[in-house]
Amino acid sequence: MLLRSSGGLSCAASRRIRHVTRQLTGGVRAMRSSSSSSSLSANDDEVSSGISCRVSGASASVTLNRPSKFNALNLPMVRALTPRYLDWTTSTAGSDGVKVVVMRGEGEKAFCAGGDVAAIYHEGLSGGSLPADFFYEEYQLNHLIATAHERAGVSQVAVWNGVTMGGGVGVSVHGKFRVATEKTLFAMPETGIGLFPDVGGTFALSRLQAGSAVGTYIALTGARLKAADCLWSGLATHYVDSSAVPDLCAALESMSPEQAADEAQVSAVIDGFKSEPDESKATLRGVAAEIEECFSASTAEGIMERLEQKDTEWSKSTLKTLGKMSPLSMKVTLRAVREHATTDVTIGEALQTEYRLAQRFMRQQPDSDFFEGIRAVLIEKDHSPKWAHGSVVDVSEEVVDAFFAPLEASHSRGELKLLA
């Protein structure tokens, strides 16, 4: 799919995109997998990528467009989006005057099902640069989106009309508005593939309106949530029936510059289409007290112990779920969620820490479970991963500490540097 300017980008903006594109692509080796092999070349009209973009007045419309892959995010998509968000947010007005960005996924099945971790798996096994490059540039984009309103008054409205996981969460949950529909299926399932809830997930989940214990529960279990749970927890800000999404997007895209610059007016436009989600599919509120009691424990071992002592159907089911997850991933995830819950930690600092973690997870066993998790879930699909540790008790604090240490001087990208 081509990223078209549709007449909405100025010549200066196009030149900036070419300049940033050259910066982002400089020195990066070609990727071998088909999902990440296309090089990024830009001119005034188009960028080869899996997104489409249209600018009209003060509004921009971004569509993640890989429906056959559930709109999974890959490096060409990140490299197409990053200069756009830089252009829209690096000055008070933005070079195109964009104040509202509407992001959605192509098709009816997914907003974005995550990052293309299968490509990272194959490239990592062959010693390629994608494991370093993808997370580095993805987290830079996450930060641009997360700080767009603070820096330039740009409100992003993400429409979660379908599967929303992993990398899809990263490009949306930090934005100003997140709209759930009856098709929403939200999850951060990374502990089940030997990774951790990244893309700023350890930051966002640590400070949900439903409480940090609920966020910890979501982070460790990979719980799959429908719209009612997303709205109650604070992951989503609004609920709109999917049949109203086209009209909602049209209304947002037709806002005047003065309206689009006013956060309250953007929210009011969304409110004009809102309805109530199906509460019968909610799973969190009914067990909120149990989640608070068990997942407020300071250690993974403590959480498991409290669940065992609880001895309810919910606690037994939760223990069974946690028993399938990587013990190493659970220990690292819990540490990150706890550390990023403090008010003095910014989203940028959290992403910088997460980049260290992501790179440490790009190792073979026994140092990481990522490659084994991807093998079991996505490659061979036997769903029987053989984790490096038998339980969380077997993962020492020294092992966890090493994940958070500064990256080695020899690392190809080094510590994460934010773009804004």
N, C-alpha and C positions, 0 to 999 in steps of 0.2 A: 504493500500500500504506500502511496506517496503522500508526503507531508506538503500540502499546498498552502501558499500564502493567501490565495483567493483575493488578492488585491489589498489585504489588510495590513501588510508589512511595508514600512517605508524602505527606501533604498538604504538608509543608514542602518535600519534594523537588519536588513539582509546582509549588509557588510559585517555587522557585529556577529551574526550567526556564523558566517564563514570563518571569522577570526576565532571565535570560541571553539568551533568545530575543529579547527586546526590544532588548538591547544589541547583539546580533549583527546584527539587521536594521535598526537605526536608520540612516537616511540612505542606504540602498542603493536604487538605482533598480530598477524592475521589469525583469526579463529578458525578452527578446523570444522566445527560442527555446522550443519546447515542453518541452524537457528541463529548462529552468531557470526556467520562467515561474510556477510555482505559488508563491504567497506562503506564508510559514510562520505558521500560526496555531495556538495551543496552548490546550488546556484540561486539566482534570484527567485526561482519558482518552486523548487522542490527539493526534498531530502528523502533518500531511500530509507524507509523505516517501517515499523509496524504501527504507526500512528497517523491520524489525520487531524489537521488543525485549521480552524477558520477564525478570523478576527473580524468583528463587526462593531465599529464604534468602540464603546468602553467594555465590550464583552469578548471573551475568547472561548471557543469551544474546542475541547481536546477529546478525541476518541482513541482509545487503545484498541488497535485493530489487528488482532491475530485470533479471530474466533475459532479457528481449528485447533488452537493451542490454549483455549480458554483465556485468550488475551494475556498470556504469561509474558512478563517483562523480560526483555533481553537487552544486551548492551547497545545495539543500534537504536532501540527505542529510547533508552536513557540519553544517548548522545543527541538524539533529535529533540528531546524535551528540554534538556538543560539550557541550551542557549535561548530558547523561547522564554523560559522562566527568568533567566537573567535579564533579558530584554524588557520583560514586563515589570520587573521589580527592582531594578538598580537605580531608579530615580524616583522622586516624589510622585511624578505623574506617570512615569513609564513612557518609553519612546512612542508607544502606540496609544497611550492613554487607557490601557486595559485596567479595569478595576474589578471585574468578575471573571473568573475562569470556571467554566462548567466542564467537569471531567466525567466521562462515562466509558463503558466498554461496548464494543461492537457485538451485536447479537443479543439473544435473550437468556443465555446460560451463565454468563460471567461478566463481572466488572473487570477483575483481574485475578487469576488463580494463583499468583505468586511470581517469584523470579524463576528463570529458566535454569533450575538447579541441575537438571539432567545434562545440559551443555557444560555446566561448571564441573560436574563429575567427570565427564569424558576428557575435558581439557586438563583438569587437575591430574588425572592419572597419567597423561602424556607429558606432564611437566610444562604445560603452557601457561600463559600469563592471565588467562581469563579469571581464575579465582581471585587474583589480586586486583585486576582492573575493574571487574564488574561491581564488586562490593564498594570499592573506592568511589567510583563515579555514581553509583546508585545512591550512596549515602549523601554525596554532595547534592544530588537532586532532592532527596528527602528534606535536607536542611533548607534549600531554597523555598520549597513549598511550605515548610513549617513556619518560616519567618516572613512569608510574603506579605501578610497583613500588617505585621509589626513594622516592617521596613518600608512598605510602599502602599499600604492600605488596600491591598489586593485580596479579595475574598475568594477562596476556592470553594466550589460546591461540587462534591463528588456524589455521584448517583450509584449506590451499591445495588444495582438491579441484577443480582445473580451472585455467583461465587466470588467472595472477597477474602483473599488469604495472602499471607506473606508479603511479597513485594507489592501487591495491590493495596495492602494495608498501609505500606510505607508511603505511597504517593497520594494517600487520601486522609488517613486518620489524623494527621497533624494540621490539615487544612481547617478553615473556619467552619464549614458546614459539611455534614455527612448525612445523606438522605438514604434511608433504608426503604425497601419495598417488600412485598410478600415473597419475592424471589431471593431475598438476601440470604446468603449462607456465609457467615463470618467465622474465621478460625485463624489461629496462629499455631499450626501443628508441628512446629520445628523440633520439639523435643522427641518426636516420633521418628525423625530422620537423622538424629544425631547432630542437630544444630541447636539454635536457640532463637527465640522470637526477636529478630533483629529489626532493621529498618526503623529504628527508634521505638520498637515495640516494648522494650524494657522500660522506656521512659513513659510512654502513653499508658501502658497497663498498670504502672505503679501509682497512677494518680487519677483513676476513674472516679466518677461521682458516686459509684456504688461502693467504693472503698478499695484500699490496696489489697485486701485479702481476696476480693473477687478478681482483681487483676492478676494476682499470683496464681489463683486457681485456673484462670484462662491460659496463662503462660505455661504452666506445668502440664496441664492435662490436654491442651490443644482442643478444648471444648468447642463444639460446633454450635453456633448461635444463630437463631432466627431473628427476625426484626424486633419482636417484643423485647427480647433480651438485650439486643443492641441499644435500643432506646432507653430501657431502664438502667442499664449500666453506665450510659453516657458515651458509649462508643459512637452511636448515631445521634444526631441532633434533631432529626425530623423523620417522620414516616409519611410516605406518599404511595398510593396504589400504583402499580406499574402502568396501568392504563392511562394515568395522568402524566407520566413522565415526559412524553413528547411536548405536551402543552406547557409543562413546567419549564423545560429547557428553552422553549421558544420565548416564554415570558422573561426568563433571566437574560436571554441573549438580546432582547429588545429594550432593556433598561437604558435610560438616558445616562450620560456620564455623571450627572449629579445624583441620580438614584443609585447607580452602581457603586459610587464612592461611599455610600452610607450603609454601613453594616446592618443597621436596623431595618432599612428598606429592603435589603436583600433577603433578610430573614422573613420579612412580611410577605414578600412574593412567594417564598416557599410555603409559608403558613396558609396562603390562599389555596393550596392544593392538598394540604395535609388531611389525613384521616387516622383511624385508630388501627393498630396492628392486631393480629389474632393472638390473644393472650393464651389460648389453649396450647400453643406451641412453645410457650416460655418455660425455661428450665431453671433459671437462676434465682428468681425472687423467692420461690417456695423453699429453697434450701439455703437462703442467704445467711441465716443464723449459724447453720452448720459449717458453711464455708468460712465464716468469720472465726468460728471457734477453732477450726482445724488449720486453715491456711494462714493464720496470723502467727503461727509458730516461727521462730527465728531461723530454724534449720530445716533442711529437707528430712532429716531423720526425725525431727520433732513433728513435722507434718504427718509423716507415715505413722508415727506412734499414736498421735491423736485420732487419726482415722481408724486405726485398729481398736482403740479403746471405745470409740463411738459405737461401733457394731450395729449400724443401721443398713438398710438396703442401699441408701445413697453412699455411705462410707465404704461399703464392700465393693460397690461398682466402681467408685473412684480409685480405690486401692488396686483393683484389677487393671484399670486404665493406666495408672502410674507404673504398674509392673511391666508394662509394654514399652515404656519410654527409656531412652538412654539415661542411665544413672549419672554419667558425666554431664550430659546436657542439662539435666535437672539441677545439679549442684551449681553449675555456672550460671544458669538462668536465674535461680533464686538469688544468688549473690548480686547479679546485675540489677534485678528488679528492686532489691532492697537498697542498693547504693544510689539508684537513680530516683528514688522516691523523695529524697530530701529536696527542700525548696531552693537550695543554692546551686543545684545542678541544672544546667540549661540543656535544651535539646541538642545543641551543637556539641557540648561536652559528652553527652550520652552517646551520640553517634561516633565520636572519636574513640571512645572506649569500645563501642561495639565493633569498630573496624579491627581493633586489636583482637577481640574475641573471634570475629569471623575468620581472620587469618590463622589463628591458632587451631580453629576447627578444620582448616584445609590440610590437615596432616593425616597420615595413616594411623591405624591402631598400633599400639595402645594409646597413642597421644590424642586421638580424636575418634569419634564414632561416625563422622559424616559420610565417608565413602561406603561404609558398611550399611548405614541407614538408607542411602540412596539406592544402593544395590538391591536391598531387600524390598523397598517400597516401589521404586520407579523403574528399575532396570530388569531384574529377574522376577520381581513381583511375587516372591514367595512369602513375603510379610513375616519372615522369621529371622530378624536381625540377631546376630550374635554380638552383643555389646561387650566392650572391653572390660567392664566391671559388672560383677554380679548384682550389686545393689548400691544404694547411695552411701551406705556405711563403708564400702570399699574405696570410695573416692576421697582421698585425703585433702585437707585444706591447702597443703603445699601444691598439689596438682592444680587446684582451682586458682590459687594465687598466680601461677605461671601464666594463665590465660590473660590476666589483667596487666601483666608487666609490659613496659614499652617494647615496641617491635625492634628486632635486631637491626643494626646499622646496614646490614646487607639486603634488607627487604627491598624488593623492586620498586615499590611505591612509597614506602616510608609511612610515617604517621599521617592520618587523614588531615588534609588541609581543606577548610571550608571555603566556598566561593564568595560568601557574603557574611 
